[in-house]
Amino acid sequence: MSKTFTLGLVVVIASVIAGCGSSKVDASTSTSGANGGSTNSEAPGSTSTTAAAAPTVPDAKDLKIADTKPGAGKLVLEKGDLAVVLYTGKLTNGKEFDSNARGTDKQPYIFEVGAGRVIAGWDQGVLGMKIGGKRNLVVPPSMGYGEAGSGEAIPGGATLVFDIELLEIIKKGGYNDYTKKIVKEGTGEPAKKGDTIAVHYTGTLLTGKKFDSSRDRNEPYKVTLGAGGVIKGWDIGLIGIKKGERRIMRLMPGAAYGERGMGQDIGPNQPLEFDIECVDITRAK
């Protein structure tokens, strides 16, 4: 790995500051380890720590929802799921007050839907979205920051306009999941637990931003499968790979760097994608 990253296992609790206060993203199970840095995720629309909470029972009749791009697949965003999103927030005059959709340091934002950890307009407005979908929300003050507003950027009584793109849905119980898609078949016997494999890989956030690659260094990375020396999605998920095989793996946070993240480039609770090619297998003796 590079000087910044390690595939060693990590996870501790990281705070998620929401539009109506601070709390934590729940992860019922996770993998423990020793390395990695921590970062905090900022809530949509938060521009100060004095943001006013929305009313307990907001009036949703003025919340306007418009899908600008339909999502795909069978998964539908429901209460209790973790939503992984990009967003841009504006006032009705077009002035932007917050966004994680632009800039090289921006990362997807993750929140539990319906848990009251973001403004009510988000909790209700994103329900029913599918992966890849884009939605426009016009949020009334009662479902945003109320009559108090938030800092200097969001005045009291402001109606807010959000453009939201849903990158991933993490279903209840799916925090530790991973998927694989074989894009090139390999040959020979599949790798087993205890075997050491040499792989080339490129790791990206769901935005497509690359955070590390052995290909850039022209140096394969060696992993002893099932030994617990790397993140779960690699340690378990690469068992069965064949020499010459190339696969795309999407790791949910618990199969990657969990609630702690890794340094400045991988924030808390980030799903990751790896493009992995097995170049050699050394069999366990």
C-alpha positions as CSV (number, residue, x, y, z in Angstrom):
1,M,0.0,0.0,0.0
2,S,1.0,3.7,-0.2
3,K,2.4,5.6,2.7
4,T,-1.1,6.8,3.6
5,F,-3.1,3.6,3.4
6,T,-3.1,0.2,4.9
7,L,-5.5,-2.6,4.3
8,G,-5.3,-3.6,8.0
9,L,-8.5,-3.8,9.9
10,V,-9.9,-0.6,11.6
11,V,-13.0,0.6,13.3
12,V,-14.0,3.0,16.1
13,I,-17.0,5.2,16.7
14,A,-16.9,8.4,14.7
15,S,-19.4,11.3,15.3
16,V,-21.8,12.3,12.7
17,I,-23.0,15.9,13.2
18,A,-26.6,16.2,12.0
19,G,-28.8,19.1,11.1
20,C,-30.7,18.9,14.4
21,G,-27.8,18.0,16.8
22,S,-24.9,15.5,17.0
23,S,-25.2,11.7,17.3
24,K,-23.7,8.5,15.8
25,V,-24.4,6.4,12.8
26,D,-25.4,3.0,14.1
27,A,-23.5,-0.1,13.0
28,S,-24.8,-3.2,14.7
29,T,-21.7,-5.2,13.9
30,S,-18.2,-4.3,12.8
31,T,-14.7,-5.5,12.6
32,S,-12.1,-4.3,15.1
33,G,-8.5,-3.4,14.4
34,A,-5.7,-1.1,15.1
35,N,-4.9,1.4,12.4
36,G,-6.3,4.4,10.6
37,G,-7.2,8.0,11.1
38,S,-10.6,9.6,11.9
39,T,-12.6,12.3,10.3
40,N,-16.0,13.8,11.0
41,S,-18.9,14.1,8.5
42,E,-20.9,17.3,8.4
43,A,-24.6,17.3,8.0
44,P,-26.4,18.6,5.0
45,G,-27.0,22.3,5.4
46,S,-25.0,22.6,8.6
47,T,-23.0,25.8,8.6
48,S,-22.7,26.3,12.4
49,T,-23.1,24.3,15.6
50,T,-26.0,26.5,16.6
51,A,-28.4,25.3,13.9
52,A,-32.0,25.2,15.3
53,A,-33.8,21.9,15.5
54,A,-36.9,21.5,13.3
55,P,-40.3,21.2,15.1
56,T,-41.0,17.8,16.6
57,V,-44.0,17.3,14.3
58,P,-43.2,19.2,11.1
59,D,-45.9,19.9,8.6
60,A,-45.0,17.9,5.4
61,K,-47.6,19.3,3.1
62,D,-45.3,21.9,1.7
63,L,-42.4,19.5,1.1
64,K,-41.9,19.3,-2.7
65,I,-40.3,16.2,-4.2
66,A,-39.3,15.8,-7.9
67,D,-37.2,13.0,-9.3
68,T,-34.9,14.4,-12.0
69,K,-33.3,11.0,-12.8
70,P,-34.8,7.6,-11.9
71,G,-32.7,5.1,-10.0
72,A,-32.2,1.5,-10.9
73,G,-32.3,-1.9,-9.3
74,K,-34.5,-3.6,-6.7
75,L,-33.3,-1.8,-3.6
76,V,-35.5,1.1,-2.4
77,L,-34.5,3.5,0.3
78,E,-36.5,2.9,3.5
79,K,-36.6,4.1,7.1
80,G,-33.7,2.6,8.9
81,D,-31.4,2.3,5.9
82,L,-28.2,4.2,5.5
83,A,-28.2,6.5,2.5
84,V,-25.0,7.4,0.8
85,V,-25.5,10.7,-1.1
86,L,-24.1,13.6,-2.9
87,Y,-26.0,16.9,-2.4
88,T,-26.1,20.6,-3.1
89,G,-28.2,23.0,-1.0
90,K,-29.3,26.4,-2.1
91,L,-31.7,29.1,-1.0
92,T,-34.6,30.0,-3.2
93,N,-32.6,32.9,-4.7
94,G,-30.1,30.4,-6.0
95,K,-27.4,31.1,-3.5
96,E,-25.5,27.9,-2.6
97,F,-24.9,27.4,1.1
98,D,-23.5,23.8,1.2
99,S,-22.4,21.0,-1.1
100,N,-20.4,17.8,-1.1
101,A,-20.8,17.3,-4.8
102,R,-17.9,19.4,-5.9
103,G,-14.3,19.8,-4.9
104,T,-11.4,17.3,-4.7
105,D,-11.8,16.9,-0.9
106,K,-15.5,16.1,-0.9
107,Q,-16.8,12.7,0.0
108,P,-20.3,11.1,0.0
109,Y,-22.4,11.9,3.1
110,I,-24.0,9.0,5.0
111,F,-27.0,9.1,7.3
112,E,-29.6,6.8,8.7
113,V,-33.0,7.6,7.2
114,G,-35.8,8.5,9.6
115,A,-33.6,8.6,12.7
116,G,-34.0,12.3,13.2
117,R,-30.3,13.0,12.6
118,V,-30.8,15.3,9.6
119,I,-33.4,17.9,8.9
120,A,-36.9,16.4,8.6
121,G,-37.1,17.4,4.9
122,W,-34.3,15.0,4.2
123,D,-35.6,12.2,6.5
124,Q,-38.9,12.2,4.6
125,G,-37.9,13.5,1.2
126,V,-35.4,10.7,0.3
127,L,-37.7,7.8,1.0
128,G,-38.4,5.6,-2.0
129,M,-35.2,6.6,-3.9
130,K,-33.2,3.9,-5.8
131,I,-29.5,3.7,-6.4
132,G,-28.3,6.2,-9.0
133,G,-31.4,8.3,-8.7
134,K,-31.4,12.1,-8.5
135,R,-34.0,14.0,-6.6
136,N,-34.9,17.7,-6.1
137,L,-36.3,18.7,-2.7
138,V,-37.9,22.0,-1.8
139,V,-37.9,22.0,2.0
140,P,-40.2,24.4,3.9
141,P,-38.8,26.1,7.0
142,S,-40.7,23.7,9.3
143,M,-38.8,20.8,7.9
144,G,-35.5,22.7,7.7
145,Y,-34.0,25.1,10.2
146,G,-37.2,26.8,11.3
147,E,-37.4,30.5,12.2
148,A,-33.9,30.5,13.7
149,G,-32.0,29.5,10.6
150,S,-28.5,28.3,10.7
151,G,-25.5,30.6,11.0
152,E,-25.0,33.4,8.6
153,A,-25.7,31.3,5.4
154,I,-29.3,30.2,6.2
155,P,-31.6,33.0,7.4
156,G,-34.5,32.4,9.6
157,G,-37.7,31.1,7.9
158,A,-35.7,30.1,4.8
159,T,-37.1,27.6,2.3
160,L,-34.2,25.3,1.1
161,V,-33.6,23.6,-2.2
162,F,-31.6,20.4,-2.4
163,D,-30.4,18.4,-5.3
164,I,-29.6,14.9,-4.0
165,E,-28.0,11.9,-5.8
166,L,-28.2,8.5,-4.1
167,L,-25.0,6.5,-4.6
168,E,-25.7,3.5,-2.4
169,I,-28.3,2.0,-0.1
170,I,-27.0,0.1,3.0
171,K,-29.9,-2.0,4.2
172,K,-30.5,-2.9,7.8
173,G,-28.1,-5.8,8.5
174,G,-26.0,-5.0,5.4
175,Y,-23.3,-2.9,7.0
176,N,-20.7,-5.7,6.6
177,D,-21.7,-6.9,3.2
178,Y,-19.7,-7.0,0.0
179,T,-20.3,-7.9,-3.6
180,K,-18.1,-9.1,-6.4
181,K,-18.4,-8.9,-10.2
182,I,-16.0,-10.9,-12.3
183,V,-14.9,-8.9,-15.4
184,K,-12.2,-11.3,-16.5
185,E,-12.1,-15.0,-15.8
186,G,-9.0,-16.6,-14.3
187,T,-7.5,-20.1,-14.7
188,G,-6.4,-22.9,-12.4
189,E,-7.4,-23.7,-8.9
190,P,-9.2,-21.0,-6.9
191,A,-7.3,-19.5,-4.0
192,K,-8.1,-21.0,-0.6
193,K,-7.8,-19.8,3.0
194,G,-4.1,-19.7,3.9
195,D,-2.9,-19.1,0.3
196,T,-1.0,-16.0,-0.4
197,I,-2.1,-14.0,-3.4
198,A,-0.4,-11.2,-5.3
199,V,-2.8,-8.7,-6.7
200,H,-2.9,-5.4,-8.5
201,Y,-5.7,-3.1,-7.3
202,T,-7.2,0.3,-7.6
203,G,-9.4,1.6,-4.8
204,T,-12.0,4.3,-5.3
205,L,-14.8,6.1,-3.4
206,L,-18.3,5.8,-4.8
207,T,-17.7,9.1,-6.5
208,G,-15.0,7.5,-8.6
209,K,-12.2,9.3,-6.8
210,K,-9.1,7.2,-6.5
211,F,-7.5,6.9,-3.1
212,D,-4.9,4.3,-3.8
213,S,-3.5,2.0,-6.5
214,S,-0.8,-0.7,-6.7
215,R,-0.8,-0.1,-10.4
216,D,0.5,3.4,-9.9
217,R,3.4,1.9,-8.1
218,N,3.8,-1.0,-10.5
219,E,4.1,-3.3,-7.4
220,P,1.6,-6.1,-6.7
221,Y,0.3,-6.3,-3.1
222,K,0.5,-9.7,-1.3
223,V,-2.3,-11.0,0.9
224,T,-2.5,-14.2,3.0
225,L,-6.2,-15.0,2.8
226,G,-8.1,-15.6,6.0
227,A,-5.2,-14.5,8.2
228,G,-7.0,-11.4,9.5
229,G,-4.3,-9.0,8.3
230,V,-6.4,-7.0,5.9
231,I,-9.9,-5.5,5.8
232,K,-12.8,-8.0,5.8
233,G,-13.8,-7.5,2.2
234,W,-10.3,-8.6,1.1
235,D,-9.6,-11.2,3.8
236,I,-12.8,-13.2,3.1
237,G,-14.0,-11.8,-0.2
238,L,-10.9,-12.7,-2.2
239,I,-11.1,-16.4,-1.2
240,G,-11.9,-18.3,-4.5
241,I,-10.2,-15.9,-6.8
242,K,-8.1,-17.5,-9.6
243,K,-4.8,-16.5,-11.2
244,G,-5.5,-14.0,-14.0
245,E,-9.0,-13.2,-12.7
246,R,-10.1,-9.5,-12.5
247,R,-13.0,-8.5,-10.4
248,I,-14.8,-5.4,-9.1
249,M,-15.6,-5.6,-5.4
250,R,-17.9,-3.1,-3.7
251,L,-17.4,-3.2,0.1
252,M,-19.9,-1.8,2.5
253,P,-18.3,0.1,5.4
254,G,-18.1,-2.8,7.8
255,A,-16.2,-4.8,5.2
256,A,-13.8,-1.8,4.6
257,Y,-12.7,0.8,7.2
258,G,-15.9,1.0,9.2
259,E,-16.9,4.0,11.3
260,R,-13.4,5.3,11.7
261,G,-12.4,5.6,8.0
262,M,-8.8,5.9,7.0
263,G,-6.9,9.2,7.0
264,Q,-8.2,12.2,5.2
265,D,-9.2,10.4,2.0
266,I,-11.6,7.8,3.4
267,G,-14.2,9.3,5.8
268,P,-16.3,7.4,8.3
269,N,-18.8,4.8,7.0
270,Q,-17.6,5.0,3.4
271,P,-18.5,2.2,1.0
272,L,-15.5,1.5,-1.3
273,E,-14.9,-0.1,-4.7
274,F,-11.8,-2.1,-5.6
275,D,-10.7,-3.2,-9.1
276,I,-8.6,-6.2,-8.3
277,E,-6.5,-8.5,-10.5
278,C,-4.8,-11.7,-9.2
279,V,-1.4,-12.0,-10.8
280,D,-0.1,-14.9,-8.7
281,I,-1.0,-17.5,-6.1
282,T,1.3,-19.1,-3.6
283,R,-0.3,-22.2,-2.1
284,A,-0.3,-22.8,1.6
285,K,2.0,-25.7,2.7
